[in-house]
């Protein structure tokens, strides 16, 4: 195994067999703050010797336009096999592998969180932290140890953190460490969202500039759903009992189907157009599938290959979803899967991210559902005017 390409630790990484080691061996870095420095992150058993033995100078970036590798990706591949076939960029492979390691550990931490009162906590080194902050720390560690992350930014820490990676050949990553953390205690599915941009900028860019995006889903199954700019489709990886990620599904088309997931329903009180849209779904006997967690509610569109997710604003109910941390990465996943996204007038991938905390309304779904969404709320749809859409354009 080339340690310069992958972050897999030597040997199995089974939550059931190493839970005691995880709770004690992870070294707790200082609390992430605006003054956070990646130098404060010390060696962690999360990544093992296989990552520490790789000197930063030995990690070479390989960027070519060779797309012939794409045709060899297959269901059944391991994560490492898939990424190696999907992209020649070893830096991106390494980063996505490191994030896969973090997602695997977060899944264990969520599954074993102790919930009481208003918080769910778990161990990080010698500390007991809220489970969303544990996830936050693990993801910062992963990006630091990838050696290819220049800047990172978290919804929990909405300031750019210098992770020490290169600008040329490196990446900047924005993430929501644990979307739906408030419903962990109810045992609903929750997840992690992240987007990967080339270089050192996370503002002045669009979602279409992403080179990769992914979400980790922690439910009855643990899955890692990702999309890369250089390969068609959105791809699901299942965490197996032996601790490996296996490619189990490709999604390249989102078709029509009566499945709806309506967020922010309180906006129907003073947004009559949104109220009209919801009434249409009910009248036409759509199946309601809504958990209150954005990750499972959007993931079901990719898995079921149909449906629509909406989160609309109104004069009294302002936008809550962040473009950088949630909306753009999920928009990339949906559009690479063959679906469409909209803020009402344009794809969310075309919205310029002007500041780290920028918020927006959004809809994801099939083409006809997005046409209906735009026409109902704004009277017309760009998708009927021949405007090119989709993450591939």
Secondary structure, 3 states (H helix, E strand, C coil): CCCCCCCCCCCCCCHHHHHHHHHHHCCCCCCCCCCCCHHHCCCCCCCCHHHHCCCHHHCCCCCCCCCHHHHHCCCCCEHHHHHHHHCCCHHHHHHHHHHHHHHHHHHHHHHCCEEECCEEEEEECCEEEEHHHHHHHHHHHHHHHHCCEEEEEECCCCCCEECCCCCCCCEEEEEEEEECHHHCCCCCCEEEEEEEEECCCCCCEEHHHEEEEEEEEECCCEEEEEEECCCCCEEEEEECCCCCEEEEEEECCCCCCCEEEEECHHHHHCCHHHHHHHHHHHHCCCEECCCCCHHHHHHHHHHHCCCEEEECCECCECCCCEHHHHHHHHHHHHHHCCCEEECCCCCHHHCEECCCCCECCEEEECHHHHHHHHHHHHCCCHHHCCCCCCCCC
